[in-house]
Amino acid sequence: MDSMTTFSSHLEAIHQLEAYYGDATLGNLIRHSKQVVKDVELYRDIYTLFNEDNEEELNKLFEQEGFYAEEDQEDQAEEE
């Protein structure tokens, strides 16, 4: 996990260099790397909760991340 965060920070530092400042490709890589870090953190949290058999905390995390929202919308659409 630290290596991913370090990679993201490294990209930002390169993007700030005069030769690359404002480069759209690097900007997109920075945004993508931040999203990858966030996704991995989420999966790590879910994995940890799942392995601890802590269903209540797992359900709370799913709700926060919107996993149930899609299912609820699908269920409502089926009912109509």
N, C-alpha and C positions, 0 to 999 in steps of 0.2 A: 504494500500500500504506500509506503514512504517513497518508493521509487517512482510511482505514478505521480504523486504530488510534486516530487522533485522535478520530474520531466515537465509537468505543467508550468512550474515556476521558471524553469530553464527557457521554455518557449517564450514566456513573457519577457524575460530578460533580453533575449535575442531580438524580440519585436521592438524593444525600446532603443536598440542600437541605431545610430544615425543611418546606417546603410539599409536597414530593414524597417525603419519606423513607418507605420501605417500600411505595411504590406498586407494586402487582403488575404493572401494564402496563409500567412502566419497567424493573422487574426482568426481565421476559421479554424486553424489547428489548435489555437489556444482555447477557443470556445468548445471544440470537440474534446480536447483533453480534460477540460473541467467537467464536462458531462460524463465522460468515462469514469473519472474519479468519483463523482457523485453516485453513479450507477453501481460501481463496485462497493462503495461504502454501504449502499442500501442492501445489496445482496449479502454482504458480510453480516450486517445487522440481522437480516432475515434468517440466515443460516445459523447464527448464534442463538437467536430466539427459538428456532425450530429444534435445535439440538438440546436446548435446555427444557424442552417440553413446556414452554410457557405460552400456552395458546392465547391467553388474554392479551398479553403484550404483542404477540404476533398479529392478532386481529386489529389492535389499535394501530400498529404500523401500516398494515394493509389499508386501513381506512384513511390514514394521513396521506398516503401516497396515491390514493384514488383507485385502488384495485377493485373495490367493491362498487364504486360509482358506475363503472361500465356494466357490471352484472345487473345492478339495480335498474339501469336504463333498459337493458335487454329484457328483463323480467317484466317491466312496465309495458314495453312494446308488445310482448307476447300476450299480456292480459287484455290489451285493447283490441 
